Amino acid sequence: MSVPTCDVAILGAGIVGAACARALACEGLRVIVLDGNPIGSGATAAGMGHITVMDDSEPQFALTRYSQQLWNDVSDQLPADVEYVQTGTLWIAADEDEMATVRRKHAFYQERGVDTEILDAKAVAEVEPNLRTGLAGGLRVSDESVIYPPCAARWLLEQAQLDRATISLGTQVFPMADRTIQFGDGSSLSCGSVIHATGAWASRLFPSLPIRPRKGHLVITDRYPGWVRHQIVELGYLKSAHGSDRESVAFNLQPRKTGQLLLGSSRQFDVDHKDVEPRMLKRMIARGLEYMPRLARLSAIRAWTGFRAATPDSLPLIGPAEIRGHLLATGHEGLGITTSLGTAELIVSHLTGKSSAISIEPYLPARFQGGTDG
């Protein structure tokens, strides 16, 4: 049995693969998306859905800002179940040392056209009255939002299908070096390019890649409309999210359109199971209670985990892999939801020669592989 050829086979139906499918199909390419699991059931389901701009480095800022603007552009097209809400982000400072970070972040963002506001202790208490007293202040980034990632991935794939992309789920596939996809039933597919949007599992075919799976826990509460107004993040999250410690927790709380609250976050290296670990949940919740003691009054209804693909420099791998015709779109760690649309545009630029708003250079896998075959 033979399968018709296609221009691009995308491995992975998470939000990055879905965004690539939409963008490439819109360009008229024949696209097929392959995944052995349901849409958005991997790292996408383990993401909070925070659309945010980050400032750890200029390349990180460029990709997150570009992607955030792309999300803003499509926000009025998103169906209700994507649960898009422009919450803004409140970075909270526990002490004067962290207020220095607030001022640095504010200056960085202002220089690059991102609207931010420094809040003192009184202002923080006014905008988020359930936070504990005694915080030093915070930084409000107004033009940021949240979405429900699995439904966003589904919508992106539906858009791709409108441009005749094919979606194949529950399929066992084996990518080959000659740009052939072998299926478990013995059939095969020949394609012009293969895009690996498989998160940490991309390293199975490319073992030289410095990708490490990083496990994270999330907890969601019952419905408490209006209890929190912003995505609230402690400034200590920056060290936790991009540090090399084997385990870390940080306070990160998100209001959902449903009225529920999503609590994060934990990060663990060198863990190979998806089990919810009471020990880590206890640490994560205790951290949340340090900033918001009244959380203890709320009811949690579910906890779950997932793995995010982390790289040593906290930047994704986007572009040609070491095998000719294979491209990577992975390594986004906790920013894959935000950067999915920007990643897709960079992949389009590489494959079609179409200009992109930002350069792909900082994200090329060659920075770790010592060169690729294109």
Residue, then its C-alpha position, 0 to 999 in steps of 0.5 A: m500500500s502506498v500513500p500519496t506524497c506531500d510537501v511537509a509532514i509534521l510530527g506532533a499535533g501539539i500547539v507548535g505542530a498545529a501552528c506550523a500546519r496552519a501557517l504552511a497550509c496557508e502558503g499552499l503547501r500539502v501538509i500532513v500532521l501525524d501524532g500517535n496521541p490526541i491533539g494537544s495531549g503532550a506538553t501543550a496540555a501541561g502548559m498554563g496558556h500564558i501569552t507573555v513577553m519575556d526578557d531573559s535575552e534579546p532572542q527570547f524577547a524577540l520571539t515572545r514579543y513577535s508571537q504575542q503580537l500574532w496572538n493578538d492579531v487572531s484573538d477575535q477569531l478564536p472560538a469560545d472554548v479557547e477561553y482567550v482573556q486579556t488578563g495582563t500579567l502582574w509580576i510581584a516583588a517580595d522585597e526591595d531587591e526584587m523591586a530593583t528587578v521590577r525597575r530593570k524589567h520596566a526599563f527594558y520593556q519601555e525601551r522596546g515598546v511594551d506597555t508596563e507600569i510599576l506598582d507600589a505596595k498599596a497599588v498591588a493590594e488594590v489590584e489584587p486584594n487576595l495577595r498577602t500584605g507586606l509585598a514591596g510592589g510589582l510590575r503590571v504588563s497590560d497587553e498579555s493574555v491567557i488561553y486554553p492550549p488544547c483547544a487552541a491547538r485544535w483550532l489551529l489544526e481546523q484552520a489548517q484543514l480549511d487549507r486542505a491539510t490532513i490530520s492523522l491521529g493514533t498512528q504509529v510512525f517511524p521517520m526515516a533519514d530519506r524523508t520517508i515516513q514508515f507507518g505501523d501497518g507497513s505503508s509509507l509516505s514520501c515528503g519534501s520536508v519533515i518537521h519534528a514538533t515532538g517536544a523532548w522526544a525529538s532527541r530520540l531521532f537526534p540524540s546529539l540534541p541537548i534537550r532535557p524533558r522537564k516535568g511540571h505539575l499543575v493544579i486547577t480549582d473549582r470556580y471562583p469568578g473574580w478572585v484573581r484578576h491578573q496572571i500573577v507571577e512571583l519574580g523568583y519564577l525567573k530563576s526557577a524557570h530557567g535555572s539548572d536545579r534538579e527541582s524548583v517551585a515558584f508561585n504562578l496563578q492564572p485566572r481562567k475564563t471559567g472562573q477557575l484558578l490554575l496554580g503552578s509551578s513546579r519543575q523537575f529534571d531527571v524524572d521519567h514518570k508522569d505520576v502526580e507527586p504529593r511531595m512536589l504538590k505540597r511544595m508548590i502549594a506551600r509556595g503559593l500560600e506564602y504569597m496568597p494565604r487565602l488560597a487555603r480556603l479554595s477547593a482544588i479539583r484536579a492535578w496533573t503533570g507533563f514534560r516540557a522540552a528544555t535547552p541549555d540556553s532557554l531558546p528553542l530549536i527552530g530550523p534545519a536538523e542534522i539530517r537533510g530535509h528534517l527540521l526542528a520546532t522544539g525546545h520551547e520549555g515553558l514558552g511553547i504556547t506563547t511562541s508557537l505562532g512565531t515559530a511557525e512563521l520562522i519555519v514558513s520563512h525557511l521553507t518558502g523564502k518568505s521574509s519574516a519579521i525576526s531572524i531565525e538565526p538565534y534559534l537554529p539547531a546548528r548552534f548545538q549540532g556544529g552544522t547541518d545538512g540543510 
